[in-house]
């Protein structure tokens, strides 16, 4: 705990002593060593899907805790390979991506068909693979933002993946097509025995207003999560909320004043708990993204995000750029620092 409190600095009490008076912690299906038995066994998930979830939860430093630490590296497509790997060109070679996940003690590695397929026979039995099946490519000119399928569920299964991941840009003009595509893909993935993870991201220029960006508002991201669990995503990936009140500020959709008073507050743990609540009170695990790399502050930012996620009732972190855009030893240290938050039994639900 000493290293964690050192990184939190003068914000120790703010993050570690906060008591959530909005959504009571006893309502949350919090991660635990018995999460599959208590939450997923009564569901419609097949035995092969339960086996795949078990593989995720039983690997790496967090094995047996119910928490997840995942290394995602799909930025070679999402942000261009040159821009993503310029800080550390080693990661142009897919093997180094998988090596970082293994050496970093991660539960799984998430990447593209090409990355994982290129080293599948060497590593698919050594660390769980999560294949990201759709991407936003940045070579069309002028740039457009759409998630396009890059392969099939059968391909993911054939290269040994235990899970597939996908993104839906909720709020975008393309979101309805993406919703239909990914709902069908997830249904087939479950038939094949693989788990499903949905990147529930918002994208619409109208979500920015008066110099405030509501793409990370708790109410909008919470509803995106709720749409994600509706198509039976087993795990939801979401950005950490940075503000709230998007529905009221943008004057659209439907809201209730109690969303902002009884169900949430301006504290980041309470806003994250609202995200968890929209994942069926945590029945589908919430993993928050680690965000872009800012250099020297990466370690502190990653630990703060992990503390917020854990105390809110989340299931872990999926952190990429903060880990791979630096030397491997530093990336391993950052991933281990995140995992240490979830291994620390003194850090409990708020």
ChimeraX attribute file (.defattr): number of C-alpha atoms within 10 A of each C-alpha:
attribute: neighborCount
match mode: 1-to-1
recipient: residues
	/A:1	13
	/A:2	7
	/A:3	12
	/A:4	18
	/A:5	16
	/A:6	12
	/A:7	18
	/A:8	19
	/A:9	11
	/A:10	10
	/A:11	13
	/A:12	15
	/A:13	11
	/A:14	13
	/A:15	21
	/A:16	20
	/A:17	13
	/A:18	15
	/A:19	15
	/A:20	19
	/A:21	13
	/A:22	17
	/A:23	19
	/A:24	13
	/A:25	19
	/A:26	9
	/A:27	11
	/A:28	20
	/A:29	21
	/A:30	23
	/A:31	23
	/A:32	15
	/A:33	14
	/A:34	12
	/A:35	20
	/A:36	19
	/A:37	12
	/A:38	13
	/A:39	15
	/A:40	18
	/A:41	13
	/A:42	9
	/A:43	10
	/A:44	10
	/A:45	17
	/A:46	16
	/A:47	11
	/A:48	16
	/A:49	23
	/A:50	20
	/A:51	16
	/A:52	21
	/A:53	22
	/A:54	19
	/A:55	19
	/A:56	29
	/A:57	24
	/A:58	20
	/A:59	20
	/A:60	22
	/A:61	20
	/A:62	22
	/A:63	20
	/A:64	17
	/A:65	17
	/A:66	21
	/A:67	28
	/A:68	29
	/A:69	31
	/A:70	25
	/A:71	29
	/A:72	25
	/A:73	26
	/A:74	23
	/A:75	20
	/A:76	18
	/A:77	17
	/A:78	16
	/A:79	14
	/A:80	14
	/A:81	15
	/A:82	14
	/A:83	10
	/A:84	21
	/A:85	20
	/A:86	13
	/A:87	14
	/A:88	14
	/A:89	15
	/A:90	17
	/A:91	21
	/A:92	16
	/A:93	12
	/A:94	18
	/A:95	17
	/A:96	14
	/A:97	23
	/A:98	29
	/A:99	15
	/A:100	22
	/A:101	29
	/A:102	22
	/A:103	16
	/A:104	26
	/A:105	22
	/A:106	27
	/A:107	24
	/A:108	27
	/A:109	27
	/A:110	26
	/A:111	24
	/A:112	27
	/A:113	22
	/A:114	13
	/A:115	20
	/A:116	26
	/A:117	22
	/A:118	15
	/A:119	14
	/A:120	20
	/A:121	12
	/A:122	10
	/A:123	18
	/A:124	19
	/A:125	11
	/A:126	13
	/A:127	22
	/A:128	28
	/A:129	29
	/A:130	31
	/A:131	33
	/A:132	27
	/A:133	23
	/A:134	26
	/A:135	20
	/A:136	20
	/A:137	18
	/A:138	15
	/A:139	10
	/A:140	8
	/A:141	6
	/A:142	6
	/A:143	10
	/A:144	11
	/A:145	17
	/A:146	20
	/A:147	20
	/A:148	16
	/A:149	17
	/A:150	13
	/A:151	15
	/A:152	16
	/A:153	20
	/A:154	12
	/A:155	14
	/A:156	25
	/A:157	19
	/A:158	11
	/A:159	18
	/A:160	20
	/A:161	28
	/A:162	28
	/A:163	30
	/A:164	27
	/A:165	24
	/A:166	25
	/A:167	26
	/A:168	29
	/A:169	22
	/A:170	25
	/A:171	18
	/A:172	17
	/A:173	13
	/A:174	15
	/A:175	18
	/A:176	14
	/A:177	12
	/A:178	22
	/A:179	18
	/A:180	12
	/A:181	16
	/A:182	24
	/A:183	17
	/A:184	12
	/A:185	20
	/A:186	25
	/A:187	18
	/A:188	15
	/A:189	22
	/A:190	24
	/A:191	14
	/A:192	18
	/A:193	22
	/A:194	27
	/A:195	30
	/A:196	28
	/A:197	26
	/A:198	24
	/A:199	24
	/A:200	25
	/A:201	21
	/A:202	23
	/A:203	20
	/A:204	14
	/A:205	12
	/A:206	12
	/A:207	19
	/A:208	15
	/A:209	12
	/A:210	6
	/A:211	6
	/A:212	13
	/A:213	16
	/A:214	27
	/A:215	25
	/A:216	21
	/A:217	23
	/A:218	31
	/A:219	26
	/A:220	25
	/A:221	28
	/A:222	24
	/A:223	16
	/A:224	25
	/A:225	29
	/A:226	21
	/A:227	18
	/A:228	29
	/A:229	21
	/A:230	12
	/A:231	17
	/A:232	20
	/A:233	29
	/A:234	23
	/A:235	24
	/A:236	28
	/A:237	25
	/A:238	25
	/A:239	24
	/A:240	24
	/A:241	26
	/A:242	16
	/A:243	20
	/A:244	24
	/A:245	18
	/A:246	24
	/A:247	18
	/A:248	14
	/A:249	14
	/A:250	13
	/A:251	10
	/A:252	9
	/A:253	9
	/A:254	7
	/A:255	14
	/A:256	9
	/A:257	10
	/A:258	9
	/A:259	16
	/A:260	18
	/A:261	11
	/A:262	11
	/A:263	18
	/A:264	24
	/A:265	21
	/A:266	15
	/A:267	17
	/A:268	22
	/A:269	29
	/A:270	25
	/A:271	28
	/A:272	30
	/A:273	36
	/A:274	27
	/A:275	35
	/A:276	30
	/A:277	25
	/A:278	23
	/A:279	29
	/A:280	16
	/A:281	22
	/A:282	24
	/A:283	22
	/A:284	27
	/A:285	28
	/A:286	34
	/A:287	29
	/A:288	26
	/A:289	23
	/A:290	25
	/A:291	17
	/A:292	13
	/A:293	19
	/A:294	12
	/A:295	10
	/A:296	8
	/A:297	11
	/A:298	18
	/A:299	21
	/A:300	18
	/A:301	19
	/A:302	24
	/A:303	26
	/A:304	22
	/A:305	23
	/A:306	29
	/A:307	24
	/A:308	25
	/A:309	28
	/A:310	28
	/A:311	26
	/A:312	29
	/A:313	29
	/A:314	32
	/A:315	29
	/A:316	29
	/A:317	28
	/A:318	27
	/A:319	24
	/A:320	25
	/A:321	24
	/A:322	22
	/A:323	28
	/A:324	30
	/A:325	22
	/A:326	19
	/A:327	14
	/A:328	21
	/A:329	13
	/A:330	16
	/A:331	22
	/A:332	20
	/A:333	15
	/A:334	22
	/A:335	29
	/A:336	19
	/A:337	20
	/A:338	26
	/A:339	24
	/A:340	18
	/A:341	23
	/A:342	26
	/A:343	16
	/A:344	11
	/A:345	9
	/A:346	10
	/A:347	16
	/A:348	15
	/A:349	23
	/A:350	21
